[in-house]
Amino acid sequence: MWLGTYRADRARHPVRLVQFYHHGRLHRYLTNVLDPQQLSLADIARLYARRWDIELAFCLLKEHLQVSQLWSAKWEAVQVQIWCALLLAQLFHGLQVQLAAQEGVDPFDVSIDLLVEVVPHLLQRGIAPLPSLGHRGRELGLIRPSSRIQVQVPLVDPSWITPAPPEALRPRETARYAQRKCAPGPRPSARKAG
């Protein structure tokens, strides 16, 4: 399909619309990957479900690792603070993945927020985080079922897919975008020259 706001628009690049019903609700996804063999319906739904992860990463950096408050106005100090926060975030994510593997759960079942809160206290007391959190993780609420939405997609056999004609996959030679700046509603009538 081709995108455009107005009928006169002729977008240069085609996109692929993928849609399905699940529990009576229509799910629609757009992608510029036109080959279904390269990016399946399940992959598209999984990628869309993960789009919130960047916001969670920024939340970890700003709220838990204090990047929302800069220590200095000097650019070098700001860079050091950001790099330290990014390194700490990677360490905490590494602990999250290791703890999940150790306990046989999905990494999203391990709360990164509680991990950031609990691990420094364990380290101050000289306690290794992984063994301790493995024993007490569920009791502390650190390991709990994730509230992430798991998108379920119907099975689509590759043999059911009819490839699009090659001309539908090529960009258009010329693109046209109307870029109307009209307000919605009735149009003023044209005056006749008299």
N, C-alpha and C positions, 0 to 999 in steps of 0.2 A: 504494500500500500504506500501511498505518498501522503506526506503531511502538508498541511496548509490551513490557514485560518479562513480564507475566502475561496470561493469556487474558481476564481481567476488565478489563484496561486498554483504554481507548478514547481514543487520542491525538486532540487537537483538529485537527492539521494533517496532511494526507497528504504522502507523499514519493514520489519516483519511483525505482524500482530498475531499474538498467540493468546487464545482464550479457552476457558473450560469452566464448567459448573462443578462446584463441590458443595454438598449439603444445601443445594438450592441457591447458592450465591455465585454470581459470575465473577471470575478472576480474569483480568486482562493485563497483558504485558506487551510492551514494545521493545524491540531490540534492533540494532543495526547489523547484527550477525544474521545474515539471510539464509545460511545453510543449516537446516535442522540436524544434519549429521554432525556438525561442528558444535552446536549448542542446542541441547535437547530441551523439551518442555520442563522436565524435572530440574535441569541445571538453571534455567531462567528463573523458575519459581524460587529455587534455593538462593540465587544471587539477589533477587529482590528482597527476600526475607532477611538477608544479611546487611542491607543498606543502612540500617540503624547503628551498626557496629562503630562507625566513625564517630557518631555522637557519644556513644558510650566511652570511647577512647578519650575524647576531649573532656568528658565528665571526670574520668579518672585523673587526667592531668590537672584540670583546674580545681576540682573540689578536694581530692584526696592527696595530691602531690603538690598543692599550693602554687601552681603556675599562674593562677589568676592574680597573684600579688608579686610584683617584681621587686627584687631586693635592691636594685640599683637602676640609675638612669644611663649608665655606661653600657654601650652596646656589647662589649666583651663580657661583662658580668651577666647581662641578659642571656647571651648565648650559653654561657656556662650553666646558668640556672635551667635553661630549656634542655640542654643536653643531659644534665643530671636527672631531670624529671623523666626524660625519654628512656634513659638507661634503667631507672628504677621501675618504670612501667613495664619494660621488657622483662626485668627480673620477676616482677609479680605475676606477669602472664606466664612465664616459664614455670613458676611455682604452681600456678593454677593448673597448667597442663600436666605437670608431674603428679600433683595430688589426685587429679582426675584419673590418670592412668593407674596410679597405685590403688585407688579405691574402686576402679572399674566403672566409673561413671563418665558422662559426657562433660567436657571442660566447662560448658555453660551451667552445669549443676553445681559448680564451685563458685561461691560468691567472691568476686574480686574485691568488692567494697569491704567485706569482713576480713578478707585476707590482708589487705593493706592496714587494717586496724589492729589485727591480732599479731601478725608476724613480728613487728618491732618489739612488742612486749615480751614475746618468747625469746627473741635474740638478746634482749637486755638481761634476761634471767639465765642465759646460757643454755637454752633448750633448743635443740634442732627442730625446725618447723615441720618438716614432712612426717617424721614418725609421730610426733605429738598430735598434729592435726588429723592424721589418719585415724588415731584412736578416738579423738574427741570432736572431730569435724562435724558429725551429724548432731551431736549433743549441743554444739555451739550454734548450729544453724548455718554453718559455713558450707556444708554439703547438704543440699536440698534440691528437690525437683525444680528444674528451670521453668520460668513462666514464659519462655520464648514460644512463639507460635510456630508450630510445625506444619508447613504447608504440604498437603497431600495432593498429589496430581494423579490423574488417571493414567493407566498404562497405554502408551502409544507404540504400537509395533512399527518399526521403521519401514516395513513393507506397505503400510497404509499411507505413507507420505508420497504424494505426487510432487516431483520437483517442479519448481516454477520455471516458466520459459526463460531462456537466457536474456531476452530483451527486457524482461521485467526486473532483472537483477542489475542491469547496467545503469549508471548515473545518466540523467538526461543531458543532452548537449547544451541546452539553454534552460536556465531556471528563471522563474518569474515570481516575484512576491509582490502582491498588490499594495501592501502597507497602507491600507485605508485608515484614515483617522476620523472616520464618520462616527457620530454618536448613534446609538440604537434609537429606533423610533421612526416616525414618518419623515419622509424626505421633503424638502421644500420644492414647490412646483417651479418649473422653469418659466421665466418670463418670455413672452413672444415679442419680438421686435416689431413695432408697428409703424 
